[in-house]
Amino acid sequence: MAESTIRTRLQQGRDYQFEAHFEGLAATVLSDEPPPLGSSAGPSPVQLLSSAVGTCLSDSLLFALRKFKQAPEPLSCELETSVGRNAEGRMRVLGITARLHLGVAAAQLEHLDRVLSQFEDFCTVTQSVRAAIPVTVQVFDAQGVQLK
């Protein structure tokens, strides 16, 4: 049984452009396919998927650190999404790599090992996407040291 239902309405503009309207929000997002289908007037569906994974991971990491009253800001996340053909020759998302960057050195944060071992488990989008697409997560501190 669903604990909540999220409603989004898509309205076609021109060709492959769709404006997403989110229930309860004034903000909209315009998506578009890249050429030759569209004109890249907005992010593509693959870019939106990638962004959703990265945003959810960043939110989960921030929430987990703040739970221990830690201040890791400013966080950033870089994503690489691989797109290619499956066995049937159809284009698919083959994998997503997320690189999260803390805004401070790891030495400034308490309970970091515990946070790094758990935060992904609470990311609704990433864990849902992982059922079908491999997602690799790396975490770096402000000095570029890889922590995960």
C-alpha positions, -999 to +999 in steps of 0.1 A: +000+000+000+014+034-010+021+059+018+017+088-006+009+094-042+029+119-062+011+135-092+027+151-122+011+162-154+029+164-187+018+188-214+032+186-249+045+218-263+062+215-296+074+182-310+092+163-282+090+191-257+069+184-226+063+207-197+060+189-164+036+204-139+040+191-103+010+190-080+013+216-053+042+234-069+043+265-091+076+254-107+075+236-140+103+217-159+106+217-197+121+185-211+131+178-247+149+152-266+183+159-282+185+162-320+176+147-343+142+142-326+141+174-305+161+206-301+175+201-265+154+230-252+154+213-218+169+183-201+162+149-218+143+122-199+177+104-193+192+136-179+161+140-156+166+104-144+203+110-137+195+143-119+168+125-097+193+099-086+220+125-078+196+148-060+182+119-039+217+107-030+228+142-021+197+147+000+202+114+018+239+121+025+231+156+038+202+143+060+224+115+075+252+139+084+228+165+098+212+138+119+246+138+138+246+176+138+274+178+112+278+205+086+292+191+053+281+220+031+284+229+004+277+194-012+279+188-049+273+158-071+286+148-106+268+121-125+278+101-155+250+081-171+259+055-197+234+050-225+238+022-251+220-006-268+207-037-251+207-072-265+177-064-286+194-033-301+172-008-281+186+022-264+187+019-226+204+034-196+232+010-188+245+025-156+248+056-135+279+067-116+274+094-089+304+112-074+293+132-043+317+158-029+316+171+006+323+208+012+346+201+041+375+178+049+365+143+063+384+150+095+359+177+104+330+153+104+320+129+132+303+096+126+313+097+089+320+059+086+285+052+099+269+077+076+288+064+046+277+029+053+240+037+055+230+068+036+223+051+003+198+027+019+175+056+026+176+071-009+142+063-024+150+071-060+184+054-061+172+022-045+142+020-068+164+026-099+190+001-088+164-027-092+169-022-130+201-001-135+235-004-119+243+027-098+278+033-085+283+058-057+316+075-047+320+101-020+350+125-018+358+151+008+367+187+000+404+178-004+396+152-030+401+122-008+379+093-018+359+081+013+337+056-004 
